[in-house]
Amino acid sequence: MSVATDGRVLAPLGRRACEVTAVRTTGTYRVFSALDRDGPRPAPGQFYMLTGEDWGSAGGRPYLPRAFAVAEERAADAGVELDFMLEPVGPGTVRLDGLAPGDEIELTGPLGRPFSMPAELNPDAAGAILVGGGIGIATLAIWRRALADAGIATRSLLGFRDEAHAGGLELFDCSEVRLASEDGHVGHRGYVTDLLAVLLEGEDSSRSAAVYACGPPAMLEAVREMCGDRDVACELAMEAPMACGFGACFGCAVPLAGGSYMRLCVDGPVVRGEQIETALVAGAGH
């Protein structure tokens, strides 16, 4: 396995055919597992570019691969098994939503920069605070398990739009989970950032906190501003339209705080909050 100096696992060149081994429903989302026989195990926060069988055959759409973060990875006898969570919202995700065990997908990855350990964000961090919204909780699930394996304390704050979109909770098999829902069906009635504001109260928060977030752009921007105002270190796992995953198309350009842009597929998708001008990226959160 080849690993870059920034911790990312480097992807082999080309697409690899993988068999779908399981599919299940959780809320309005679907989770499917795929056996990657030839690829390396990803680092938490990295993503894959996925295509299904006969991609592009139905009137030319979908014709570009779709970027997906990993919700779980585990060693298998014949390689590594990867879990992906999706919601059918367009031609690509609708096609992937129809997958069944035994079907084939093609993937490229793992790609992108992964999460940093809390001590890398804040040398005095006492643990990690994970803030997830909607389908973004999948990205944080694999990170929570990695932190737990490293003996690092975590507190998970998860927010949902409504009961139908509250899937994926079983990915967080731990007791330190606090919930928020906009419709009030579970936990705090309101936004998950309300829960974060409570945790960050007090003069010691900037010295002991390391925050990680993944979710809708508006939620990420609220986390970025909240942490910036309190001088709290944070990393955001972001989304942007991607066509290649290798930085060639510049479709995922994100504005930097000091001017210019970064390509999210190679300089992210995990970025530090102070690096960027805004998390409200056009085309994300579809």
N, C-alpha and C positions, 0 to 999 in steps of 0.2 A: 504494500500500500504506500503510495506517495503522498506526503503531507507537506504543504507549503509552510513558510515561516510564520504566517499569521494563523495557523491552526486549521486551515481548510484542507479537506481531503480532496485530492486532485482527481478529476474524472478521466477515465479512459476515453480516447477519441472514438467518435461514432456512436450510433444507436445500438442498443442491445435488445433482443427479443426476450420478453419475460412472460411467464405463465401466471395468470390470475388464479390464486389458490383459494380465496374466500371473499365473500361479499356480505355485508350486513347493513342494516338500517339503524340509525340513531337520530331520533327526531326527524327533522326534514332533510338530514344529511345522509350520505352513504359513505361507508368505509370499505375500501377494497384492499386486499393484500396481493402482492406480486412477488414471485421468487426471482431474484436477480442472481443468476448462476455465476456471472463473470465479473461483477463490479465490486468495489470496496464498500465497507460499511461507512455510512455518512456521519458527519459530525452534526450535532444538534443545531438547527437553524439553516442548514443547507437545503437545497431544493433540487428537483429533477424536472426535465422537460419531457412531457409524455405525449404519445400519440396512440390511437387505437388501431384496430384492424381496418383495412380499407379506408384509411384516413384520406379525405379529399375526394372520395368517389361519388358522393351525393351532391352533385351540382357544384363541386369545387369547395364546399365547406363541410367541416373545417379543413383548412389547408395548412395551418400553422400549428406547431405543438403548443401545449399548455403547461405553464409552470405550476408545480405543486410542491409544497413543503412536506416533510416527512412527519407523520404523527407517531410512528413507532418503527424501530428496526431491531431485528433479532437474528442471531446466527442460526442457520439451518444446515442440515447435512450436505445440501447441494449448493450452498451459497449464503445469501442474506435475504431474509424476507422483509419486505417494506410495506407499511400501511400508509394509505393516503385517504384523507377525508375530503369530500366534495359536495357541492350543492349544484344541481342542474340549472344553470341560468343562461346558457348560450349554446351554440351548436357543438362546441368542443366538450363542455361539461355534460351536455345531454347525451352525447355519444358515449362518454366514459361512464355515465350513470347506468347505461344498459349492459355493462360488463357482467359476466357470469363466470363462475369457476370453470377453468379449462380454456377460457378465451386468452388471447395474446395481446399484449401491449408492447410498444417499443419505448425505451427511455434513454435519456442521456443524463449523466450525472454521477455522483453528486456535484453540484455547482454552488458557487457563491461563498461568501464569508460567513462563518458560524458565530454563535454567541461566544463572548469572552467570559472567563471566570470572574466572580464577584471581586476578587482581590485585584484583578487587572483593571477593573473600573474604579474601584475605591479600595486602597490598601487597608482601610479600617472597617471594611464591610463586615457586619456581623452575620449576614446571610443574604438571601435574595428574595425580592418581592416580584411575583409574576402577575401581570395584568393582562387578561385575555378577554376578547370580545368576539362572540359569534363563532364562526368557523376558524378564527385565528387562534382558538384555544388549542387546536391540533399541534401547531408549531411549538407551543409552550409545553405540551405534554411530554415530548421526548426530552426536552431540556430539564424539566422537573425531575425526571427519572435519573438523568445524568448527574444532576446536583445531589440527589439523594444518595446515589452510589458513591459520590465523593465525600459524603458525610457533611454536606452543607445544608443548613436549615433553610427552608423555604416557606413562604406564605403565598398562597395562590388566591387571587381575586378574579372571579369570572363573571362576566356580564352577558345578558341575553336580551334580545329585542322582545321576544314573547315565548310562550311555552313551546310552540312548534319549532323554534330555532334554538332550543336549549339542549340540543344533542351533543354528544361527545363527553358528557360528564364522567362516564365510566373510564375515560382515559386518565383521570386524576384519582388514582387509587390511594388516597391519603386523607388524613383528617383535617389538615390545615388548609381548608378551602372555604372562602367566604363568597357568597353569591349575591348578585344584583339582577333585577329584571325590570325593564321599562314598564311592563304591564302589571307588575306586582305579583306574579304567580308564584315566585319563590324568592326568598331572601329579601334584601333591601329593595324597596320600590324606588327606582331611579337608575342612575348610571354607575358603572363599575368604578369610574373615576371618583365618585363620592366616597367609596370605600378607601381608595388610595389616599385621598386628602386626609382622612382620619388617621391612617397609619403614618403619614408624614408630618403630623403635627408635633411640635416640640423642637427645642433648639438643637437636639442631638441628631436629628434625622439626617442631615447632610454628612455627618461623620460616620454613620453606621449603615446607610442604605445603599443598595444596588438594585435598580429597578429594570425589569425586562418586560416588554409589551408587544403584543401582536393582536391586531383587530382592525376594525374599519378605520379609514383615514381620519375621520373626525375624532375618534377615540385616541388614536396615536398622537394627533396634534395636541389634544388636551393633556395627555401624559407628558409630552415633550415640554409644553409650556409650564406645567405644574412643577416638573423636576427642575427646569431651568430657573424658575423663580425662587426655588428653595436651594439651589446649588446641589442638587442630588444627581448622582451619576445614573445614566440610564442608557439602555440600548433598545432600539425599535426594530422589529422584524417587519419590513415593509413589502408592499406589493406595487408593481407597475406593469404596464403592458410589455411583454417580452416576446420576441420572435425567434431569437437564436439561443440565448443563454450564455454566449461567449463574448459579448461586448461589441459585436460587429455592426449591429443594426441601429444602435443608439435610440431604440424605442423606449427604453426604461430610464431616461435621463432624469435625475432629481437635482433640484437647485441646492447648492452648498451655501452655508451661512456667509462665507466670505466672497461670494461670487463664483461664477463658473458652475460646472455640473459634475456629478458622478454618474457612472453607469451602474444601476442597482444590481445587475446580474453578476458583475465581477467585483465591484467595490462594496456591495451589500450581499444579500438583502438585509443583513443585520447591520445597522448603522448606529453610531452614537448620537444622542439627541442634539448635542451642541454642534455637530458637524453640519446639519442641514438647515436650510432656511425655513422649510415647512414640510409637514408630513401629508399635506393635502395635495396629493399627486393626481393629476388628470388621468382618468382611465382606471384607477385603482378602486377596489371595493365594489366591483361589479357583482 
